Structure formats: C-alpha cells, structure tokens
Amino acid sequence: MKPFEIKFKHISEIRHGSPYNLVELSHNANIKIKLKTNDDWQDKQSWTRSGDFVALVKWNFINGEPGFIIILLDANTGKITKSSRILGCCHKIRLSNDLCLKYQTYTLISKKNEEKKYGLKDGSMKLN
C-alpha cells in the first residue's frame, strides 16, 4: 500500500504537439520531502509493490536536447537518490521491489553516420 499520493497538476506539452508533458507535483505525505513541486517534472511515476519507494521523472534539457533524471524517493524517510542523465524522452518506467528500474525512452536510434531515425529504446538500472 502506498503511504501517500502523488498527483500531477498544471499539465502542459513539453513542445507543441508532443505526447510528453511538463507538470507540477503535489503530494499528501506526512514526511518531510525535499522536492520542489514546480521543477521540470514529467507526468510519470512508479511505486514498488511494497509502497516503500517511488520513482519520479524529472526533465533535463541540455542545449535543447531532451533528457531526464530518475528521482528515487524513500517513502518512509524522504531520502532522495538521483540517477545519471538519460538521453531522450521518458516513455514509461517500472520500479521493482529490489529497486531495479526498467524504462523506455523515445530517442535517436540510428547509428552515427546513418540518416537520423527516432524510436523507442529499452533500458534498465539499479537504484539505491
């Protein structure tokens, strides 16, 4: 069971016509959480089945190139762990109880000297 709820508000497209959004966070947690509510969040979250951790997605643009960082929040203590930057737009995420995160990005999938081609790419990482 989740100890609190995270909601997304003020949802807007990151770019006109994009299926990816920019949102503000709100929560009803009883613990002190050091997250800015208006800080380039994406409308994606994934809880562990135990409800002890939640993964959130934060946009990270560099020179107009989209990327994101996964923020892992301990729902019991408020401790935050950040991933390294992941290139592309987060399409979906799934967090398991062992803190293994599987994600899918919409990103450039062609090789360096080929015509540019974009598509979905799977990835995973261990967060702790």
C-alpha positions in Angstrom: 0.0 0.0 0.0 1.2 3.5 -0.9 1.8 5.6 2.2 0.8 8.8 0.3 -0.4 10.0 -3.0 1.5 12.0 -5.7 -0.6 14.0 -8.1 0.3 15.9 -11.2 -1.2 19.3 -11.9 -0.8 22.2 -14.4 -0.1 19.7 -17.2 1.3 21.1 -20.4 3.0 19.7 -23.5 6.8 20.0 -23.4 6.7 21.2 -27.0 3.6 21.9 -29.1 2.1 18.7 -30.4 4.3 16.5 -28.2 2.9 13.5 -26.3 5.3 14.3 -23.4 4.3 16.6 -20.7 5.7 19.1 -18.2 3.9 19.1 -14.8 3.9 20.4 -11.2 3.9 17.8 -8.4 1.7 17.7 -5.3 1.6 15.2 -2.5 -0.1 14.5 0.8 2.9 12.9 2.5 3.3 13.1 6.3 7.1 13.0 6.0 9.4 15.9 5.0 10.2 15.6 1.3 12.8 17.9 -0.2 11.3 18.1 -3.7 10.4 21.3 -5.5 6.8 21.0 -6.8 7.5 23.1 -9.9 10.8 21.7 -11.1 10.5 20.4 -14.6 8.7 17.1 -13.7 7.2 14.7 -16.2 3.9 13.0 -15.5 5.4 9.6 -14.9 5.8 7.7 -11.6 6.2 4.1 -10.5 5.9 2.7 -7.0 7.5 -0.5 -5.7 4.8 -3.1 -4.9 5.7 -2.7 -1.2 5.0 1.0 -1.4 8.3 1.8 0.2 9.8 3.7 -2.8 8.6 5.8 -5.7 10.4 6.7 -8.9 9.7 10.1 -10.5 10.9 11.5 -13.8 12.5 15.0 -14.0 13.2 16.6 -17.3 16.9 17.6 -18.0 17.4 19.6 -21.2 21.0 20.4 -22.3 21.4 22.7 -25.3 17.8 21.9 -26.4 18.5 18.2 -26.3 15.9 16.3 -24.2 16.9 14.0 -21.4 15.7 13.1 -18.0 16.8 12.0 -14.5 15.1 9.5 -12.3 14.4 10.6 -8.8 14.0 7.7 -6.3 12.2 8.7 -3.1 12.2 6.6 0.0 8.5 6.9 1.1 9.4 6.2 4.7 12.3 8.6 5.3 12.1 11.1 2.5 15.7 10.3 1.3 16.3 11.1 -2.4 18.6 9.3 -4.8 19.2 10.6 -8.3 20.1 8.7 -11.4 22.6 9.9 -14.0 21.1 11.7 -17.1 19.3 9.5 -19.6 19.1 10.8 -23.2 15.7 11.1 -24.8 12.1 11.4 -23.5 10.9 9.0 -20.9 8.1 6.9 -22.4 7.4 4.7 -19.4 9.1 3.4 -16.2 8.6 0.4 -13.8 10.2 0.1 -10.4 10.6 -3.3 -8.7 11.0 -4.0 -5.0 14.7 -4.7 -5.5 15.0 -1.1 -6.8 15.7 -2.2 -10.4 14.2 0.3 -12.7 13.2 -0.5 -16.3 12.4 2.3 -18.6 11.6 3.1 -22.2 12.8 6.2 -24.0 11.9 7.9 -27.2 15.3 8.8 -28.6 17.6 8.8 -31.6 18.1 5.1 -32.5 20.1 5.4 -35.7 23.9 5.0 -35.9 26.3 8.0 -36.1 26.7 8.1 -39.9 23.2 7.0 -40.8 20.1 9.1 -41.6 18.5 10.2 -38.3 15.8 7.8 -37.1 13.9 8.1 -33.8 12.1 5.4 -31.9 11.7 3.6 -28.6 14.6 2.1 -26.7 14.6 0.0 -23.6 16.9 0.5 -20.7 17.4 -0.5 -17.0 19.4 0.5 -14.0 19.7 -0.4 -10.3 18.8 2.5 -8.0 19.9 2.6 -4.4 
